[in-house]
Amino acid sequence: MQTAEISKALEELSGQGKGEVYKISGPVLIKVSSAEAVKDLKSKKELAALRLKTIEKSEAGLKEKLEDLREKLSKAGV
């Protein structure tokens, strides 16, 4: 969901061209250049993708452990 929002924001900024935009920083709007906003959004998108990969790896490991435990329980007759 976060990556979709970032992608949409990048799409909007690419159509705008050069200039200044406002970005939210806590409760405040800050005026930044369009190029700086694009750079920040790309960085956030990379970070979100990295987090997603980490979560997917953790999920796969947990699923594997769960299957091992199921096999052990079925062999034990429980």
Order of alpha helices (4+ residues) and beta strands (2+ residues): alpha-beta-beta-alpha
